[in-house]
């Protein structure tokens, strides 16, 4: 398991979630980890990755490209209380 923290300049919460997803996918590629399961507290991020969103299109496209290069078992939404790993990192 690999985790990270990163300073995010003033931005919207959803943009910060997508940036974190992009950074996580980059770490997966750099460390040759697969297969992977993506979990997030943000249903909106999952929705944007499977559909389109013009406002965040630049980040969404980068995430999709990274995801195509990985063996992703599944992508799922978890409730905040279930995401103990993220809570400990933050």
N, C-alpha and C positions, 0 to 999 in steps of 0.2 A: 504494500500500500504506500502510495506517495501522496503527500499533501503539500500545500503551498499557501503562502499569504502574499498579498500584493497590495500596494497602495493604489487606490483608484481615485483619480481626480474627481471633483464635483461632477456627478452625473446622475442619471436616473437609476433606481434600483434594478429595473429590468435590463438596462444596458450593462450594469455591473455584473448581473447574473450571466449574461451572454459572454461578456469578456472573460469571466471565470471559467465558463465552459470551454471557450477557445483555448485558454491557458492550460486547462486540464488535458485537453486533447493533444496539445503540443507536448506536454510532459509524457503522455502515453507513447507518442511516436518516438520521442528522444530516448526513452527507456525500454523500447521494444516490448511493451506490455500488451498481451492479448491472450485470450479474449477479454473484453471489458464489459462491464455493466455500468450504464450511466444512470445516476440517481440525482434528482434535483427537487428542491422544495417548490420550484416555480413551474406550475402547469403551463404558464404563458410561454416559457422557454421551449418546452416540448412542443407546444402548438406551433410556435414560430419555426422550429426546425423541420416540422413536417408540412407546414404551409408557407405562405409568404408574408413578409412584413416589410414594406418599403422603408420605414424609418430606420430599421436595424439591418437592412439588407447586406451591408458590407460585412458585418460580423457573422450573420447567418450563413452567407456564402462560404466564408472561411471555415466555419464549423462543419458545414456539410462536406466540404472538400476533405477535411481531416477525417471525418467519420467514414468516408468512402474508402480510405486507406487502411482502416482498422477493422478488426473482427469484433463487431459489437453484438453482444448477445441480446441485449434489450436496453430500452430506455424507459425509465419509469419515474413517476412522481411519488414523493414520500412526504408525509406530514413532518412539520418542524420537530415534533417530539421524537420521531424515528431517526432523525438525522444527527445522531450523537457525535459522529466523527467531525462533521462541520462545526458543531457547537464547541467541541474541545479545541479546534484549531483557531476559531475566532476569538 
